[in-house]
Amino acid sequence: MSPSRRIAAFVLLILASPVRADDVNVSPVTVDFGRVKIGTTSTVRVTFTNLTASQLQIGGGGGLVAPFSSNAGTCSGGIVPASSTCYFNYSFRPTDNSGALFEDATSVGISGGTSPESVPLSFRGRGMGNLVDVAFAGVDFGDWFVGEQASVRLRIVNTHGAAVHFSGGGFNTSNGFGGFNCGVDPLPSGPVCDFSYTFQPPAIGFRENSTSLGVTTADSPSSTSPSRSMSRAWASPPCRSWASRRSRSTLAT
């Protein structure tokens, strides 16, 4: 094993190591949820094992802020009988898919044994993915005569485990462009819908426009990126005219 690999294995061992005190064994004390799809929840159990011949009292362990949460699990009574085990549940439900690192920490107080103890717990994770899948990232209308209308469909599939809501997606200034939603809101989990976008060049010349489509659930707002639309038109030969529109559509959720 190379030195770099030996170091990586050592770091992983440290992160996964439990805390073993005189009275209790706690595992894990450092939780890395890794990359979790936005709108979904990843849950890890932190287990407390009583190493004594008498019951222990457990308190604290909460106070985390979103996107982290906790509940007392099987330790809800605050008592761990002699030679028994209970666990807390800790969850991570990201609402941001930028890949930013989220971190939080808490501590659990343990008493009733040899001496009172406080066990620190730390958590981290990142959000990734989208609430929906978009059929394509770019559209090119090609060449069209002035006054004629071209249209494309932007197919969206709800890959989230719950219904999603849409917002935006239209144009503040038409400039020859139009947008129409799929008419289904909220969109249930699994089904697809088509957003329609049109371009009808009003005159010869280069044009561009932009829009953005927001996708949210009740508890998982999603960031959006603008959908960029560009067009140009010209006349050749004389007495004939056409327009060309190139559109790029990006949806980041």
Buried (B, 14 or more C-beta within 10 A) or exposed (E): EEEEEEEEEEEEEEEEEBBEBEBBBBBBBBBBBEEBBBBBBBBBBBBBBBBBEEBBBBBBBEEBEEBBBBEBBBBEEEBBEEEEBBBBBBBBBBBBBEEEEBEBEBBBEBEBBEEEBEBEBBBBBBBBBBBBBBBEEEBEBEBBBBEEEBEBBBBBBBBBEBBBBBEBBBBEEEBBBBBBBBEBEBBEBEEBBBBBBBBBBBEBBEBBBBBBBBBBBEEBBBBBEBBBBBBBBEEEEEEEBBBBBBBBBBBBB
